[in-house]
Amino acid sequence: MRLQKCKHCMYYTAYYKRWCMHFERLNLGFCIKHQRQQVSTEACESFKTDEQREQRQYQSMLASLERALNSVNDISQILREKHGDS
């Protein structure tokens, strides 16, 4: 059996470092299964994927892309109308 990396496990939660304008994902996190800090690239026998979480992330990504596309379409329409008025 091939061991999977912690960073892809449903029990793993990554740590982030806060910078001025953004967050950076660290190579360290917390495993709720073992109740300890883990390096994200470590292998684990308790590895378990959360397919529902992956599906929710995919749906969220699609919704975000749809909102962005709608915003771009709105801006495009405003610019076309403004150009038509000139």
ROKOL-41915 format. One record per residue: x, y negated, z negated of N, C-alpha, C in turn; residue in one letter; residue number from 0. Coordinates in steps of 0.1 Angstrom, whole numbers, plus 5000, padded with zeros to 4 digits. Example, Ala and Ser with C-alpha at 12.3 -4.5 7.8 and 13.67 -1.06 7.14 Angstrom:
<pts>
<pt><n_c1>5132</n_c1><n_c2>5057</n_c2><n_c3>4922</n_c3><ca_c1>5123</ca_c1><ca_c2>5045</ca_c2><ca_c3>4922</ca_c3><c_c1>5132</c_c1><c_c2>5033</c_c2><c_c3>4922</c_c3><vexti>a</vexti><gulum>0</gulum></pt>
<pt><n_c1>5128</n_c1><n_c2>5022</n_c2><n_c3>4929</n_c3><ca_c1>5137</ca_c1><ca_c2>5011</ca_c2><ca_c3>4929</ca_c3><c_c1>5129</c_c1><c_c2>5000</c_c2><c_c3>4921</c_c3><vexti>s</vexti><gulum>1</gulum></pt>
</pts>
This chain:
<pts>
<pt><n_c1>5008</n_c1><n_c2>5012</n_c2><n_c3>5000</n_c3><ca_c1>5000</ca_c1><ca_c2>5000</ca_c2><ca_c3>5000</ca_c3><c_c1>5009</c_c1><c_c2>4987</c_c2><c_c3>5000</c_c3><vexti>m</vexti><gulum>0</gulum></pt>
<pt><n_c1>5006</n_c1><n_c2>4978</n_c2><n_c3>5009</n_c3><ca_c1>5013</ca_c1><ca_c2>4966</ca_c2><ca_c3>5010</ca_c3><c_c1>5008</c_c1><c_c2>4956</c_c2><c_c3>5000</c_c3><vexti>r</vexti><gulum>1</gulum></pt>
<pt><n_c1>5017</n_c1><n_c2>4950</n_c2><n_c3>4991</n_c3><ca_c1>5012</ca_c1><ca_c2>4940</ca_c2><ca_c3>4981</ca_c3><c_c1>5010</c_c1><c_c2>4927</c_c2><c_c3>4988</c_c3><vexti>l</vexti><gulum>2</gulum></pt>
<pt><n_c1>5000</n_c1><n_c2>4920</n_c2><n_c3>4984</n_c3><ca_c1>4997</ca_c1><ca_c2>4907</ca_c2><ca_c3>4989</ca_c3><c_c1>5003</c_c1><c_c2>4896</c_c2><c_c3>4981</c_c3><vexti>q</vexti><gulum>3</gulum></pt>
<pt><n_c1>5005</n_c1><n_c2>4884</n_c2><n_c3>4986</n_c3><ca_c1>5010</ca_c1><ca_c2>4873</ca_c2><ca_c3>4979</ca_c3><c_c1>4999</c_c1><c_c2>4866</c_c2><c_c3>4970</c_c3><vexti>k</vexti><gulum>4</gulum></pt>
<pt><n_c1>5003</n_c1><n_c2>4861</n_c2><n_c3>4959</n_c3><ca_c1>4994</ca_c1><ca_c2>4855</ca_c2><ca_c3>4949</ca_c3><c_c1>4986</c_c1><c_c2>4844</c_c2><c_c3>4955</c_c3><vexti>c</vexti><gulum>5</gulum></pt>
<pt><n_c1>4992</n_c1><n_c2>4836</n_c2><n_c3>4964</n_c3><ca_c1>4986</ca_c1><ca_c2>4824</ca_c2><ca_c3>4969</ca_c3><c_c1>4973</c_c1><c_c2>4827</c_c2><c_c3>4977</c_c3><vexti>k</vexti><gulum>6</gulum></pt>
<pt><n_c1>4971</n_c1><n_c2>4839</n_c2><n_c3>4981</n_c3><ca_c1>4959</ca_c1><ca_c2>4843</ca_c2><ca_c3>4989</ca_c3><c_c1>4949</c_c1><c_c2>4850</c_c2><c_c3>4980</c_c3><vexti>h</vexti><gulum>7</gulum></pt>
<pt><n_c1>4952</n_c1><n_c2>4851</n_c2><n_c3>4967</n_c3><ca_c1>4943</ca_c1><ca_c2>4859</ca_c2><ca_c3>4958</ca_c3><c_c1>4932</c_c1><c_c2>4851</c_c2><c_c3>4952</c_c3><vexti>c</vexti><gulum>8</gulum></pt>
<pt><n_c1>4921</n_c1><n_c2>4857</n_c2><n_c3>4949</n_c3><ca_c1>4910</ca_c1><ca_c2>4849</ca_c2><ca_c3>4944</ca_c3><c_c1>4912</c_c1><c_c2>4846</c_c2><c_c3>4929</c_c3><vexti>m</vexti><gulum>9</gulum></pt>
<pt><n_c1>4922</n_c1><n_c2>4852</n_c2><n_c3>4922</n_c3><ca_c1>4925</ca_c1><ca_c2>4849</ca_c2><ca_c3>4908</ca_c3><c_c1>4935</c_c1><c_c2>4838</c_c2><c_c3>4907</c_c3><vexti>y</vexti><gulum>10</gulum></pt>
<pt><n_c1>4941</n_c1><n_c2>4834</n_c2><n_c3>4918</n_c3><ca_c1>4952</ca_c1><ca_c2>4824</ca_c2><ca_c3>4917</ca_c3><c_c1>4947</c_c1><c_c2>4810</c_c2><c_c3>4920</c_c3><vexti>y</vexti><gulum>11</gulum></pt>
<pt><n_c1>4951</n_c1><n_c2>4801</n_c2><n_c3>4912</n_c3><ca_c1>4948</ca_c1><ca_c2>4786</ca_c2><ca_c3>4913</ca_c3><c_c1>4961</c_c1><c_c2>4779</c_c2><c_c3>4914</c_c3><vexti>t</vexti><gulum>12</gulum></pt>
<pt><n_c1>4963</n_c1><n_c2>4772</n_c2><n_c3>4925</n_c3><ca_c1>4976</ca_c1><ca_c2>4765</ca_c2><ca_c3>4927</ca_c3><c_c1>4976</c_c1><c_c2>4752</c_c2><c_c3>4919</c_c3><vexti>a</vexti><gulum>13</gulum></pt>
<pt><n_c1>4989</n_c1><n_c2>4748</n_c2><n_c3>4915</n_c3><ca_c1>4991</ca_c1><ca_c2>4736</ca_c2><ca_c3>4908</ca_c3><c_c1>4995</c_c1><c_c2>4725</c_c2><c_c3>4919</c_c3><vexti>y</vexti><gulum>14</gulum></pt>
<pt><n_c1>4991</n_c1><n_c2>4713</n_c2><n_c3>4916</n_c3><ca_c1>4994</ca_c1><ca_c2>4702</ca_c2><ca_c3>4925</ca_c3><c_c1>5002</c_c1><c_c2>4691</c_c2><c_c3>4918</c_c3><vexti>y</vexti><gulum>15</gulum></pt>
<pt><n_c1>5010</n_c1><n_c2>4684</n_c2><n_c3>4925</n_c3><ca_c1>5017</ca_c1><ca_c2>4672</ca_c2><ca_c3>4920</ca_c3><c_c1>5011</c_c1><c_c2>4660</c_c2><c_c3>4926</c_c3><vexti>k</vexti><gulum>16</gulum></pt>
<pt><n_c1>5009</n_c1><n_c2>4650</n_c2><n_c3>4917</n_c3><ca_c1>5002</ca_c1><ca_c2>4638</ca_c2><ca_c3>4922</ca_c3><c_c1>5013</c_c1><c_c2>4628</c_c2><c_c3>4926</c_c3><vexti>r</vexti><gulum>17</gulum></pt>
<pt><n_c1>5013</n_c1><n_c2>4623</n_c2><n_c3>4938</n_c3><ca_c1>5021</ca_c1><ca_c2>4612</ca_c2><ca_c3>4942</ca_c3><c_c1>5013</c_c1><c_c2>4599</c_c2><c_c3>4943</c_c3><vexti>w</vexti><gulum>18</gulum></pt>
<pt><n_c1>5019</n_c1><n_c2>4589</n_c2><n_c3>4948</n_c3><ca_c1>5011</ca_c1><ca_c2>4576</ca_c2><ca_c3>4948</ca_c3><c_c1>4998</c_c1><c_c2>4577</c_c2><c_c3>4957</c_c3><vexti>c</vexti><gulum>19</gulum></pt>
<pt><n_c1>5000</n_c1><n_c2>4582</n_c2><n_c3>4969</n_c3><ca_c1>4989</ca_c1><ca_c2>4582</ca_c2><ca_c3>4978</ca_c3><c_c1>4984</c_c1><c_c2>4596</c_c2><c_c3>4982</c_c3><vexti>m</vexti><gulum>20</gulum></pt>
<pt><n_c1>4990</n_c1><n_c2>4607</n_c2><n_c3>4977</n_c3><ca_c1>4985</ca_c1><ca_c2>4620</ca_c2><ca_c3>4980</ca_c3><c_c1>4989</c_c1><c_c2>4630</c_c2><c_c3>4970</c_c3><vexti>h</vexti><gulum>21</gulum></pt>
<pt><n_c1>4984</n_c1><n_c2>4642</n_c2><n_c3>4971</n_c3><ca_c1>4988</ca_c1><ca_c2>4653</ca_c2><ca_c3>4963</ca_c3><c_c1>4996</c_c1><c_c2>4663</c_c2><c_c3>4971</c_c3><vexti>f</vexti><gulum>22</gulum></pt>
<pt><n_c1>5005</n_c1><n_c2>4670</n_c2><n_c3>4964</n_c3><ca_c1>5014</ca_c1><ca_c2>4680</ca_c2><ca_c3>4970</ca_c3><c_c1>5012</c_c1><c_c2>4693</c_c2><c_c3>4963</c_c3><vexti>e</vexti><gulum>23</gulum></pt>
<pt><n_c1>5009</n_c1><n_c2>4703</n_c2><n_c3>4971</n_c3><ca_c1>5007</ca_c1><ca_c2>4717</ca_c2><ca_c3>4965</ca_c3><c_c1>5021</c_c1><c_c2>4722</c_c2><c_c3>4961</c_c3><vexti>r</vexti><gulum>24</gulum></pt>
<pt><n_c1>5022</n_c1><n_c2>4727</n_c2><n_c3>4949</n_c3><ca_c1>5034</ca_c1><ca_c2>4733</ca_c2><ca_c3>4944</ca_c3><c_c1>5035</c_c1><c_c2>4748</c_c2><c_c3>4947</c_c3><vexti>l</vexti><gulum>25</gulum></pt>
<pt><n_c1>5047</n_c1><n_c2>4754</n_c2><n_c3>4945</n_c3><ca_c1>5049</ca_c1><ca_c2>4768</ca_c2><ca_c3>4947</ca_c3><c_c1>5046</c_c1><c_c2>4776</c_c2><c_c3>4935</c_c3><vexti>n</vexti><gulum>26</gulum></pt>
<pt><n_c1>5038</n_c1><n_c2>4770</n_c2><n_c3>4926</n_c3><ca_c1>5035</ca_c1><ca_c2>4776</ca_c2><ca_c3>4913</ca_c3><c_c1>5020</c_c1><c_c2>4774</c_c2><c_c3>4910</c_c3><vexti>l</vexti><gulum>27</gulum></pt>
<pt><n_c1>5014</n_c1><n_c2>4783</n_c2><n_c3>4903</n_c3><ca_c1>5000</ca_c1><ca_c2>4782</ca_c2><ca_c3>4900</ca_c3><c_c1>4997</c_c1><c_c2>4791</c_c2><c_c3>4888</c_c3><vexti>g</vexti><gulum>28</gulum></pt>
<pt><n_c1>4984</n_c1><n_c2>4793</n_c2><n_c3>4885</n_c3><ca_c1>4979</ca_c1><ca_c2>4801</ca_c2><ca_c3>4874</ca_c3><c_c1>4971</c_c1><c_c2>4813</c_c2><c_c3>4878</c_c3><vexti>f</vexti><gulum>29</gulum></pt>
<pt><n_c1>4974</n_c1><n_c2>4824</n_c2><n_c3>4873</n_c3><ca_c1>4966</ca_c1><ca_c2>4836</ca_c2><ca_c3>4876</ca_c3><c_c1>4957</c_c1><c_c2>4839</c_c2><c_c3>4864</c_c3><vexti>c</vexti><gulum>30</gulum></pt>
<pt><n_c1>4943</n_c1><n_c2>4838</n_c2><n_c3>4867</n_c3><ca_c1>4934</ca_c1><ca_c2>4841</ca_c2><ca_c3>4856</ca_c3><c_c1>4933</c_c1><c_c2>4855</c_c2><c_c3>4853</c_c3><vexti>i</vexti><gulum>31</gulum></pt>
<pt><n_c1>4937</n_c1><n_c2>4864</n_c2><n_c3>4861</n_c3><ca_c1>4936</ca_c1><ca_c2>4879</ca_c2><ca_c3>4859</ca_c3><c_c1>4947</c_c1><c_c2>4882</c_c2><c_c3>4848</c_c3><vexti>k</vexti><gulum>32</gulum></pt>
<pt><n_c1>4959</n_c1><n_c2>4877</n_c2><n_c3>4850</n_c3><ca_c1>4970</ca_c1><ca_c2>4880</ca_c2><ca_c3>4841</ca_c3><c_c1>4972</c_c1><c_c2>4869</c_c2><c_c3>4830</c_c3><vexti>h</vexti><gulum>33</gulum></pt>
<pt><n_c1>4965</n_c1><n_c2>4858</n_c2><n_c3>4831</n_c3><ca_c1>4966</ca_c1><ca_c2>4847</ca_c2><ca_c3>4821</ca_c3><c_c1>4980</c_c1><c_c2>4842</c_c2><c_c3>4820</c_c3><vexti>q</vexti><gulum>34</gulum></pt>
<pt><n_c1>4986</n_c1><n_c2>4839</n_c2><n_c3>4831</n_c3><ca_c1>5000</ca_c1><ca_c2>4834</ca_c2><ca_c3>4831</ca_c3><c_c1>5003</c_c1><c_c2>4826</c_c2><c_c3>4844</c_c3><vexti>r</vexti><gulum>35</gulum></pt>
<pt><n_c1>5014</n_c1><n_c2>4818</n_c2><n_c3>4844</n_c3><ca_c1>5018</ca_c1><ca_c2>4811</ca_c2><ca_c3>4856</ca_c3><c_c1>5024</c_c1><c_c2>4821</c_c2><c_c3>4865</c_c3><vexti>q</vexti><gulum>36</gulum></pt>
<pt><n_c1>5022</n_c1><n_c2>4819</n_c2><n_c3>4878</n_c3><ca_c1>5027</ca_c1><ca_c2>4828</ca_c2><ca_c3>4888</ca_c3><c_c1>5033</c_c1><c_c2>4819</c_c2><c_c3>4899</c_c3><vexti>q</vexti><gulum>37</gulum></pt>
<pt><n_c1>5044</n_c1><n_c2>4824</n_c2><n_c3>4906</n_c3><ca_c1>5049</ca_c1><ca_c2>4818</ca_c2><ca_c3>4918</ca_c3><c_c1>5040</c_c1><c_c2>4823</c_c2><c_c3>4929</c_c3><vexti>v</vexti><gulum>38</gulum></pt>
<pt><n_c1>5036</n_c1><n_c2>4814</n_c2><n_c3>4938</n_c3><ca_c1>5027</ca_c1><ca_c2>4817</ca_c2><ca_c3>4948</ca_c3><c_c1>5031</c_c1><c_c2>4828</c_c2><c_c3>4958</c_c3><vexti>s</vexti><gulum>39</gulum></pt>
<pt><n_c1>5044</n_c1><n_c2>4830</n_c2><n_c3>4959</n_c3><ca_c1>5049</ca_c1><ca_c2>4840</ca_c2><ca_c3>4969</ca_c3><c_c1>5051</c_c1><c_c2>4854</c_c2><c_c3>4962</c_c3><vexti>t</vexti><gulum>40</gulum></pt>
<pt><n_c1>5048</n_c1><n_c2>4855</n_c2><n_c3>4949</n_c3><ca_c1>5050</ca_c1><ca_c2>4868</ca_c2><ca_c3>4942</ca_c3><c_c1>5039</c_c1><c_c2>4878</c_c2><c_c3>4947</c_c3><vexti>e</vexti><gulum>41</gulum></pt>
<pt><n_c1>5043</n_c1><n_c2>4891</n_c2><n_c3>4947</n_c3><ca_c1>5033</ca_c1><ca_c2>4901</ca_c2><ca_c3>4951</ca_c3><c_c1>5026</c_c1><c_c2>4906</c_c2><c_c3>4938</c_c3><vexti>a</vexti><gulum>42</gulum></pt>
<pt><n_c1>5014</n_c1><n_c2>4911</n_c2><n_c3>4940</n_c3><ca_c1>5006</ca_c1><ca_c2>4915</ca_c2><ca_c3>4929</ca_c3><c_c1>4997</c_c1><c_c2>4928</c_c2><c_c3>4932</c_c3><vexti>c</vexti><gulum>43</gulum></pt>
<pt><n_c1>4997</n_c1><n_c2>4937</n_c2><n_c3>4923</n_c3><ca_c1>4988</ca_c1><ca_c2>4949</ca_c2><ca_c3>4925</ca_c3><c_c1>4974</c_c1><c_c2>4946</c_c2><c_c3>4922</c_c3><vexti>e</vexti><gulum>44</gulum></pt>
<pt><n_c1>4971</n_c1><n_c2>4935</n_c2><n_c3>4915</n_c3><ca_c1>4957</ca_c1><ca_c2>4931</ca_c2><ca_c3>4912</ca_c3><c_c1>4951</c_c1><c_c2>4922</c_c2><c_c3>4923</c_c3><vexti>s</vexti><gulum>45</gulum></pt>
<pt><n_c1>4957</n_c1><n_c2>4921</n_c2><n_c3>4934</n_c3><ca_c1>4953</ca_c1><ca_c2>4912</ca_c2><ca_c3>4945</ca_c3><c_c1>4939</c_c1><c_c2>4915</c_c2><c_c3>4949</c_c3><vexti>f</vexti><gulum>46</gulum></pt>
<pt><n_c1>4931</n_c1><n_c2>4904</n_c2><n_c3>4951</n_c3><ca_c1>4917</ca_c1><ca_c2>4906</ca_c2><ca_c3>4956</ca_c3><c_c1>4913</c_c1><c_c2>4893</c_c2><c_c3>4963</c_c3><vexti>k</vexti><gulum>47</gulum></pt>
<pt><n_c1>4908</n_c1><n_c2>4895</n_c2><n_c3>4975</n_c3><ca_c1>4904</ca_c1><ca_c2>4884</ca_c2><ca_c3>4983</ca_c3><c_c1>4890</c_c1><c_c2>4880</c_c2><c_c3>4979</c_c3><vexti>t</vexti><gulum>48</gulum></pt>
<pt><n_c1>4886</n_c1><n_c2>4868</n_c2><n_c3>4981</n_c3><ca_c1>4873</ca_c1><ca_c2>4863</ca_c2><ca_c3>4979</ca_c3><c_c1>4867</c_c1><c_c2>4859</c_c2><c_c3>4992</c_c3><vexti>d</vexti><gulum>49</gulum></pt>
<pt><n_c1>4861</n_c1><n_c2>4869</n_c2><n_c3>4999</n_c3><ca_c1>4855</ca_c1><ca_c2>4866</ca_c2><ca_c3>5012</ca_c3><c_c1>4844</c_c1><c_c2>4855</c_c2><c_c3>5012</c_c3><vexti>e</vexti><gulum>50</gulum></pt>
<pt><n_c1>4837</n_c1><n_c2>4855</n_c2><n_c3>5001</n_c3><ca_c1>4826</ca_c1><ca_c2>4844</ca_c2><ca_c3>5000</ca_c3><c_c1>4833</c_c1><c_c2>4831</c_c2><c_c3>4999</c_c3><vexti>q</vexti><gulum>51</gulum></pt>
<pt><n_c1>4844</n_c1><n_c2>4829</n_c2><n_c3>4992</n_c3><ca_c1>4851</ca_c1><ca_c2>4817</ca_c2><ca_c3>4991</ca_c3><c_c1>4856</c_c1><c_c2>4813</c_c2><c_c3>5005</c_c3><vexti>r</vexti><gulum>52</gulum></pt>
<pt><n_c1>4862</n_c1><n_c2>4822</n_c2><n_c3>5012</n_c3><ca_c1>4867</ca_c1><ca_c2>4819</ca_c2><ca_c3>5025</ca_c3><c_c1>4856</c_c1><c_c2>4815</c_c2><c_c3>5034</c_c3><vexti>e</vexti><gulum>53</gulum></pt>
<pt><n_c1>4844</n_c1><n_c2>4821</n_c2><n_c3>5033</n_c3><ca_c1>4832</ca_c1><ca_c2>4817</ca_c2><ca_c3>5041</ca_c3><c_c1>4828</c_c1><c_c2>4803</c_c2><c_c3>5038</c_c3><vexti>q</vexti><gulum>54</gulum></pt>
<pt><n_c1>4827</n_c1><n_c2>4800</n_c2><n_c3>5025</n_c3><ca_c1>4823</ca_c1><ca_c2>4787</ca_c2><ca_c3>5020</ca_c3><c_c1>4833</c_c1><c_c2>4776</c_c2><c_c3>5025</c_c3><vexti>r</vexti><gulum>55</gulum></pt>
<pt><n_c1>4846</n_c1><n_c2>4779</n_c2><n_c3>5025</n_c3><ca_c1>4856</ca_c1><ca_c2>4770</ca_c2><ca_c3>5030</ca_c3><c_c1>4855</c_c1><c_c2>4768</c_c2><c_c3>5045</c_c3><vexti>q</vexti><gulum>56</gulum></pt>
<pt><n_c1>4852</n_c1><n_c2>4778</n_c2><n_c3>5052</n_c3><ca_c1>4850</ca_c1><ca_c2>4777</ca_c2><ca_c3>5066</ca_c3><c_c1>4837</c_c1><c_c2>4768</c_c2><c_c3>5069</c_c3><vexti>y</vexti><gulum>57</gulum></pt>
<pt><n_c1>4826</n_c1><n_c2>4771</n_c2><n_c3>5062</n_c3><ca_c1>4814</ca_c1><ca_c2>4763</ca_c2><ca_c3>5064</ca_c3><c_c1>4817</c_c1><c_c2>4748</c_c2><c_c3>5060</c_c3><vexti>q</vexti><gulum>58</gulum></pt>
<pt><n_c1>4824</n_c1><n_c2>4746</n_c2><n_c3>5050</n_c3><ca_c1>4827</ca_c1><ca_c2>4732</ca_c2><ca_c3>5045</ca_c3><c_c1>4836</c_c1><c_c2>4725</c_c2><c_c3>5056</c_c3><vexti>s</vexti><gulum>59</gulum></pt>
<pt><n_c1>4845</n_c1><n_c2>4733</n_c2><n_c3>5062</n_c3><ca_c1>4854</ca_c1><ca_c2>4727</ca_c2><ca_c3>5072</ca_c3><c_c1>4845</c_c1><c_c2>4723</c_c2><c_c3>5084</c_c3><vexti>m</vexti><gulum>60</gulum></pt>
<pt><n_c1>4836</n_c1><n_c2>4732</n_c2><n_c3>5088</n_c3><ca_c1>4828</ca_c1><ca_c2>4729</ca_c2><ca_c3>5100</ca_c3><c_c1>4819</c_c1><c_c2>4717</c_c2><c_c3>5097</c_c3><vexti>l</vexti><gulum>61</gulum></pt>
<pt><n_c1>4813</n_c1><n_c2>4716</n_c2><n_c3>5085</n_c3><ca_c1>4805</ca_c1><ca_c2>4704</ca_c2><ca_c3>5081</ca_c3><c_c1>4813</c_c1><c_c2>4692</c_c2><c_c3>5082</c_c3><vexti>a</vexti><gulum>62</gulum></pt>
<pt><n_c1>4826</n_c1><n_c2>4692</n_c2><n_c3>5077</n_c3><ca_c1>4834</ca_c1><ca_c2>4680</ca_c2><ca_c3>5077</ca_c3><c_c1>4837</c_c1><c_c2>4676</c_c2><c_c3>5091</c_c3><vexti>s</vexti><gulum>63</gulum></pt>
<pt><n_c1>4840</n_c1><n_c2>4686</n_c2><n_c3>5100</n_c3><ca_c1>4843</ca_c1><ca_c2>4683</ca_c2><ca_c3>5114</ca_c3><c_c1>4831</c_c1><c_c2>4677</c_c2><c_c3>5121</c_c3><vexti>l</vexti><gulum>64</gulum></pt>
<pt><n_c1>4819</n_c1><n_c2>4682</n_c2><n_c3>5118</n_c3><ca_c1>4807</ca_c1><ca_c2>4677</ca_c2><ca_c3>5124</ca_c3><c_c1>4804</c_c1><c_c2>4662</c_c2><c_c3>5119</c_c3><vexti>e</vexti><gulum>65</gulum></pt>
<pt><n_c1>4807</n_c1><n_c2>4659</n_c2><n_c3>5106</n_c3><ca_c1>4805</ca_c1><ca_c2>4645</ca_c2><ca_c3>5101</ca_c3><c_c1>4815</c_c1><c_c2>4636</c_c2><c_c3>5108</c_c3><vexti>r</vexti><gulum>66</gulum></pt>
<pt><n_c1>4828</n_c1><n_c2>4641</n_c2><n_c3>5110</n_c3><ca_c1>4838</ca_c1><ca_c2>4633</ca_c2><ca_c3>5117</ca_c3><c_c1>4834</c_c1><c_c2>4630</c_c2><c_c3>5131</c_c3><vexti>a</vexti><gulum>67</gulum></pt>
<pt><n_c1>4829</n_c1><n_c2>4640</n_c2><n_c3>5138</n_c3><ca_c1>4825</ca_c1><ca_c2>4639</ca_c2><ca_c3>5152</ca_c3><c_c1>4813</c_c1><c_c2>4629</c_c2><c_c3>5153</c_c3><vexti>l</vexti><gulum>68</gulum></pt>
<pt><n_c1>4804</n_c1><n_c2>4630</n_c2><n_c3>5143</n_c3><ca_c1>4792</ca_c1><ca_c2>4620</ca_c2><ca_c3>5143</ca_c3><c_c1>4797</c_c1><c_c2>4606</c_c2><c_c3>5141</c_c3><vexti>n</vexti><gulum>69</gulum></pt>
<pt><n_c1>4807</n_c1><n_c2>4604</n_c2><n_c3>5132</n_c3><ca_c1>4813</ca_c1><ca_c2>4591</ca_c2><ca_c3>5130</ca_c3><c_c1>4820</c_c1><c_c2>4586</c_c2><c_c3>5142</c_c3><vexti>s</vexti><gulum>70</gulum></pt>
<pt><n_c1>4827</n_c1><n_c2>4594</n_c2><n_c3>5149</n_c3><ca_c1>4834</ca_c1><ca_c2>4590</ca_c2><ca_c3>5162</ca_c3><c_c1>4823</c_c1><c_c2>4586</c_c2><c_c3>5172</c_c3><vexti>v</vexti><gulum>71</gulum></pt>
<pt><n_c1>4813</n_c1><n_c2>4594</n_c2><n_c3>5173</n_c3><ca_c1>4802</ca_c1><ca_c2>4591</ca_c2><ca_c3>5183</ca_c3><c_c1>4795</c_c1><c_c2>4578</c_c2><c_c3>5179</c_c3><vexti>n</vexti><gulum>72</gulum></pt>
<pt><n_c1>4793</n_c1><n_c2>4575</n_c2><n_c3>5167</n_c3><ca_c1>4787</ca_c1><ca_c2>4562</ca_c2><ca_c3>5162</ca_c3><c_c1>4796</c_c1><c_c2>4551</c_c2><c_c3>5166</c_c3><vexti>d</vexti><gulum>73</gulum></pt>
<pt><n_c1>4809</n_c1><n_c2>4552</n_c2><n_c3>5163</n_c3><ca_c1>4818</ca_c1><ca_c2>4541</ca_c2><ca_c3>5167</ca_c3><c_c1>4819</c_c1><c_c2>4539</c_c2><c_c3>5182</c_c3><vexti>i</vexti><gulum>74</gulum></pt>
<pt><n_c1>4819</n_c1><n_c2>4550</n_c2><n_c3>5189</n_c3><ca_c1>4819</ca_c1><ca_c2>4549</ca_c2><ca_c3>5204</ca_c3><c_c1>4807</c_c1><c_c2>4542</c_c2><c_c3>5209</c_c3><vexti>s</vexti><gulum>75</gulum></pt>
<pt><n_c1>4795</n_c1><n_c2>4545</n_c2><n_c3>5204</n_c3><ca_c1>4783</ca_c1><ca_c2>4538</ca_c2><ca_c3>5208</ca_c3><c_c1>4783</c_c1><c_c2>4524</c_c2><c_c3>5205</c_c3><vexti>q</vexti><gulum>76</gulum></pt>
<pt><n_c1>4788</n_c1><n_c2>4520</n_c2><n_c3>5193</n_c3><ca_c1>4789</ca_c1><ca_c2>4506</ca_c2><ca_c3>5189</ca_c3><c_c1>4799</c_c1><c_c2>4498</c_c2><c_c3>5198</c_c3><vexti>i</vexti><gulum>77</gulum></pt>
<pt><n_c1>4810</n_c1><n_c2>4505</n_c2><n_c3>5202</n_c3><ca_c1>4819</ca_c1><ca_c2>4498</ca_c2><ca_c3>5211</ca_c3><c_c1>4814</c_c1><c_c2>4497</c_c2><c_c3>5225</c_c3><vexti>l</vexti><gulum>78</gulum></pt>
<pt><n_c1>4806</n_c1><n_c2>4507</n_c2><n_c3>5229</n_c3><ca_c1>4800</ca_c1><ca_c2>4506</ca_c2><ca_c3>5243</ca_c3><c_c1>4790</c_c1><c_c2>4495</c_c2><c_c3>5243</c_c3><vexti>r</vexti><gulum>79</gulum></pt>
<pt><n_c1>4782</n_c1><n_c2>4494</n_c2><n_c3>5232</n_c3><ca_c1>4772</ca_c1><ca_c2>4483</ca_c2><ca_c3>5232</ca_c3><c_c1>4778</c_c1><c_c2>4469</c_c2><c_c3>5231</c_c3><vexti>e</vexti><gulum>80</gulum></pt>
<pt><n_c1>4789</n_c1><n_c2>4468</n_c2><n_c3>5223</n_c3><ca_c1>4796</ca_c1><ca_c2>4456</ca_c2><ca_c3>5222</ca_c3><c_c1>4802</c_c1><c_c2>4452</c_c2><c_c3>5235</c_c3><vexti>k</vexti><gulum>81</gulum></pt>
<pt><n_c1>4808</n_c1><n_c2>4462</n_c2><n_c3>5242</n_c3><ca_c1>4814</ca_c1><ca_c2>4459</ca_c2><ca_c3>5255</ca_c3><c_c1>4803</c_c1><c_c2>4455</c_c2><c_c3>5266</c_c3><vexti>h</vexti><gulum>82</gulum></pt>
<pt><n_c1>4791</n_c1><n_c2>4461</n_c2><n_c3>5265</n_c3><ca_c1>4780</ca_c1><ca_c2>4457</ca_c2><ca_c3>5274</ca_c3><c_c1>4775</c_c1><c_c2>4443</c_c2><c_c3>5271</c_c3><vexti>g</vexti><gulum>83</gulum></pt>
<pt><n_c1>4775</n_c1><n_c2>4438</n_c2><n_c3>5259</n_c3><ca_c1>4771</ca_c1><ca_c2>4425</ca_c2><ca_c3>5255</ca_c3><c_c1>4780</c_c1><c_c2>4414</c_c2><c_c3>5260</c_c3><vexti>d</vexti><gulum>84</gulum></pt>
<pt><n_c1>4793</n_c1><n_c2>4418</n_c2><n_c3>5262</n_c3><ca_c1>4803</ca_c1><ca_c2>4408</ca_c2><ca_c3>5266</ca_c3><c_c1>4802</c_c1><c_c2>4403</c_c2><c_c3>5280</c_c3><vexti>s</vexti><gulum>85</gulum></pt>
</pts>
